[in-house]
């Protein structure tokens, strides 16, 4: 009798243990906005390590965001798919209704998988991915499996669409040929004298623009070293501003502004016979960082966070296509080249001149586009503390609005000695037009 009771108790304990184990492995998987922000941060960290140029970096952001957005738009009626709104984007695959698909989870998986394809140091993304996978699978194996399958299916679909954007073709196109006989044309600048980056970016397929030249800006002031010409006066202005700022020393507010918005992913530093690179984020990455700040401050939920990242990254991507189209059309010389030739051969700009033509300013175009879209999402007079550059040893700067931040980013290029006034002012306007186009043409949410 005692033995039977013991056996019964043992069986009961085993059943309870089994039921308890099943419960433990059926815990719902909750994906938070913090999870998405963390993955975006990881991608940004890898991009800095891998050194992507500003145009290429914009591509790394936009496709994973679109993949994630299209997934959450399947189940949230507040958000509208981008199919047909981006005329060359078709409908993504539908999830099997018989499967236990967690849409936020699938969106994050698609984002991570696409991001991994677009960077070089895949192992760094894989390590982050695998740490998440192990947690999710332990919580709910079936939900994880079904969501992963769907997320990867959408990732494969977006990868195929992405493959037709002409990026691969631009990798095989010729280098930019420098016209050294015409002093109005761009020349490589010190200290590395690098080739012109991405001279064929105008051939990339845009997202909302009808072509790279849709917002073709007016030509820059006509080149002339006549002291009464607009061009000469703008050149002299850059030189004079630089000298005035330099006299104030490192505590100058203008220097602080220039350094904060530098966003040069590859700054070459020479120490004696040693040359090395200081790596930073790109202009587009800085605005992706601001998108994160705005999303967190506003308390945006998971879906709105993805929406904000996606709409902003689309504007940034088209901004670089538009800007680079003009850069290699006008092919304008940088201030540094002429200042050293005509004013002071020992002069150095406060910022290192990036390796591509002058007009228009890439940071100005990207800032105009991003700030316009962010304003449409989070409103005017959105005060925020920008801590994007803390990682690079620069203090927080505060702004009363996205427009104010864009204005400061724009003037920073003159303070840094790397752009003429026409380039930054016309560039900012060019970007705002792109941002307005994205805002008005992409009906993504009931805002």
N, C-alpha and C positions, 0 to 999 in steps of 0.2 A: 504493500500500500504506500509505504514511504517512497519506494523507488518510482512508482507510477506518478506520485505527486511531484517528485523531483524532475521526472522527465517532462511532465506537463508544464511545470514552471520554466524549464529550459526552453521548451518549444515556444512558450508565450514570450519569453525574453528575446528569442531570435526573431519572432514576428515583429515585436515592438522595435527592435534594432533595425530591421529591414524597413519598416514604415518610417522610422525616424530618418534613416539614410535617404529614402526617396524624397522626403520633405526637404532635406538639406540640399539635394541636387536639383530641386525644382524651384529654387528661389528666383523670382523675376529679376531680369537684368535691367538695371537702371543706368542709362547713359545721361550724363549731365553736361551742361554748358562748359563746365570746368574741363571735362574730358576732351571736348572739341578744341577749346582754347589751348590745352596742353599739347595736343597733336599738331596744331598750327605752329605753336612755339618750337616744337621739335623739328618741324620742316624748316623753319626759319634758321634754326641753329645749324642744321646740316647745309643749308644754302650758303650761309656765311663761310662755313668750312670749305665748301666746294668752289666758292668764288664764281657766282653767276653774274653776268652783266645785267644792267637794269632791264633791258627788253626781255631777255631770256627768263629772268626772275619773274616777270609778270606772267609769263606762260605757266610757270611752275605753280603759281597760286590759282589761276583761274579754272583750269580743268577739274582738279579735285573738288573745288568748291561747287562747281556746276553739278558734278556727279552727286554730291551730298544733297544739294538743293532739290534736284529732280526726284530723289527718293522721298524726301519728307513732303514734297508737294503731292505725292500720290495719295496721302492719307489725310492731309490737313487742308480743308477747303478754304482756309484763309489765304493760301498761297497757290499761285498759278504756274503751271509748267511753262518752261521756256521753249517747248517744241513749237516750231513755226514762228515764234517771236524772234528767235535767232533763226533766220530763214533756212540755214543748212543743218539745223539740229532736228532730228526726228524723235519720235516718242521712244522713251527707254522701255526695256522689257517690263512686263507686269509681274508682280509676285504671284506665286501659286497660292490661291486662297485656302488651300488645304494645309499649307505650311504655317508654322508658328513664327512668322516674321516680325521681329522687333524693328520698326522702321528707323528710329534714331540710331540703333546699333548698326543696322545695315548701312546707313548713311556714313557713319564714322569709319566703318570698315572700308567702304568704297573710297573715301577720302584718303585714308592711309595707304591703300594699295596703289592708287593713282599717283600719289605723291612719291612713293618709292620708285616708280617707273621714271619719274621726271628729274630725279637727282642722281648724283654719281655714287655717293657713299651709302649704298643701299643697306649695308649691314647696320648702320646706325638707326635707320627707320625700322628694320626688321627686329632689332632688339627691343625697341619700344612697342612694336606691334605684338611680339610674342609675349611680353609681360602682361599685356592687356588680354590677349587670347586665353592665357592660362587662368586668369581670374574669371573671365566670362564663362568659359567652358565648365569650370568647377561649380558655378552657380546654377547653370541650367544647360546641360549638354544639347538638348533638342533645340531650344530657342537659339542658342549660339550657332548650331550647325545650319539651321534654316536661314537665319539672318546673314550668316557669313556667305552662304551660297548665293543669296540674292544680291548682297553687296558686291560680290566679285563679278556676278553676271552684269550688273550695271557698270562696274568698272571696265569690264571687257568691251561693253558697248561704247562707252565714252572714249576708250583708247582707240577704237576703230575710227570714230569720228575725228578725234584729235589727229590721227595719222594723215588726214587729208588737208591739214592746215598749211602745208608747204614748208614746214620747219625742216624736215629732212632734206628737202631740195636745197634750201639755203646753206646747208652745211657743206655742200659740194661746189658752191659758187665761188667765183674769183675774189681775191682780196681787193680792197679798195686801192686804187692807183692814185698816188699823191701827185698833184701838179705843182712841182717845185718852182716852176718858172713864173707862176702868177702869185704875187704876194697877197692877193685877196683871198686865196684858197687855203683851206685848212692844211696845216703842217703838223706832224707828230711833235709832241711837247715833252720836255724833261720831267722827271729824270729817266724814264724808261723808253721814251720815244716809241711807244707801242703803235701798232697798226690801228687803223680806224675800226672800231668794233661794230659788228653787225651792219655792214653797208647794204644788205639786201633785206632788212627787216620790213621794208615797205611792201614786200611781196607776200608777207604773211596774210592769211585769211582773217579779216576782222570779224567781230562779233555783232555789233550793232551798226557800225559805220557801213555805208554802201561801198566805200573804197578808202584806201589809205589817204587819198587826196580830198576827201569830202570837206574837210575844214582847212584846206590849204591856206596858210596865212599870207598876208601881204609880204612882198619881198623885204629883206632887211634894208636899212639905209645904204645907198650906193657907196661902194668903197671909194674913199678919197682921203688923202693925207693933207689936203688943203685945210688950213686951220679954221676956215669959216664953214666947212662942211659939217653936216649932222654926224656923219660917221666919225670924223676926227674928234668932235666934241664928246661923243660917247666914249671913245677910247681914252681921251684925257680924263674924263670923269672917273673911269675905273681906276686909273693911275692915281688920281688925286684922293679918291676915297681910301684906297689902300694905304697911301702914305699917312693920311690923317688918322686912320685906325691904328696903324703900326706905332705911331707916336704915343698913343694912349697906353700901349703895353698890353700884356695878357689879360688884364682886368677889364678890357674894353667890352662893353655890351655887344657891339657889332661883331667882335671876334667870337664871343660866346654864341651868338646867333648863327654865324657862319659855320662853326664847328658842330653845333647841334644838328643842323640840316645838311651836313656834308654828305653823308650816305654814299660814299664812294667805296664800292666793295673791294677795291684793290689799290691801296695807297703804298707806293714804294718808298721805303726809307733807306737811306745810304749812311752807313757809319764806317768811315775809313774805306777799306776795301770790301766791306761787307754790305750786301744789299738784301733786304728782306721785305716782306709785305705785311702791312697791317690790314686786317680784314674787318669789314663792317657790313651793315645791311644796305640794301639799295633804297632809292626813293620810294618805290612802290611798297617795299617791305615796311618802311616807316609808316605809311598810311594804312597798311594792314594792321600794324600795331595799334594805331589810333582807332581803328574799327573795333579791335578787342577792348580797348579802354572804354569806348562809348557803349558797347554792348553790355559790359559789366556794370558800368555806372547806371545805366538805364534799367537794369534788371531784366534785360531781354531773356526770354526763355530759349530753349534749345533751337527751335525752328526759326525764330526771329534772328538769332545769332547767325545761323547758317545763311539766312536771307541777306543779312547785312554784309557778311563776308563776300557772298557771291555777287551781289549787285556792285559792290565797290571794286572787286577784282576785275569784273568785266570792263568797268570804266577805265581802270588803270591799264589793262591790256590794250584796249583800243587807243588809249592816250599815247602809248609808246609806239604803236604802229603809225599813228598820225604824225607824231613828232619826228620819228626817224625818217619818215618819208621826206619831210622838209629839210632835215639836217643834211642829207646827202644830195638834195636838190640844190640848195643854196651853197652848200659846201664852204661855209664862211670861216675865215681864220679866227683863231682864239686871241683874246686880248694879250695874253702872255707873249705870244710870238712877236706882235708889233711893238709892245712896250719895251721888250728887250732890244729890238732893232732900232727904235727911234728915240726912246727916252732914257733907258737905264739898263745896260746889259747885265747888271747884277741883281735886277729886280726879281722877286719871287712872289707869287700870289699867296695869300693866306691859306687857301686850300690848294691841293694839288689838282692841276687841270686834267679832267678826264679825257680819255683817248677817242674822241669823235668830234665832228664839226660843231660849231658854236650855236647856230641858229636853227630852231628855237631851243630854249632851255628845257631839258627833259624833266627836271624837278618841277619847274613851273607848270608845264602841261599836265603832269601827273597830279600835282597838288590841286590844280583847278578842277580836274575831273573828279578826283576822289572827294574833295571837300563839297562839291555840288551834290553828289550822290548821298554823302553822309548827312548833309543838311536835310535832304528830302526824307531821310529815314528817321533821324533823331530830332530834327527841328532847328530853327534859328536860335542863336544865343545859347548854344549848348556848351556850358563851361566845362572844361576838363583839364586835368593835370597830365601832361604827356611825359611818361616815364620810359618811353621806348628806348632811349639812349643810355639808361642807367648801366646796362651791361657793358657799355663801351666807356664807362668812366665819366659820363656827362650828366650834370644835374637835371632835375625835373624842370620843365618850363610849363607855364600855365597859359591857357587861351580862353577867351570869352566865347569863341565860336570856331567852327571848322574853317570858315572864311578867313578869320584872323590868323589861324595857323597857316593857311595857304599863302596869305599875304607875306607872312614872315619867311616862310620857306622860299618864296620868290625873291625877296630882296636879299636873302642870305647869299645868293649866287653873285650878286654885285659886291657885297661885303667881302666875299671870298676871293674876288678878283678873277673869276673864271667866265663871266658873262657880261655882255653889254646890256644897257637898259632896254633897248628894243626887244632883245631876245627874251628877257624875263617878263616884261609887261605883255607883249604880244603872245608869248607862250602861255601865260596865265589865262588870257582870254580864250585862246585856242582850247585849253583844257576845260574851261567852264562850258564851252559850247558842246564839247563831247559829253561832259557830265549831264548837261541838260537833255541831250539826245537820248542818253541811256535812261534817264529818269522818266522822260515822256514816252519813250517807245517800248520800254519793257514794263508791262503791267504784271508785276510779280506778286502783289499783295493788296488786300483791301486796307490801305494805309489811312 
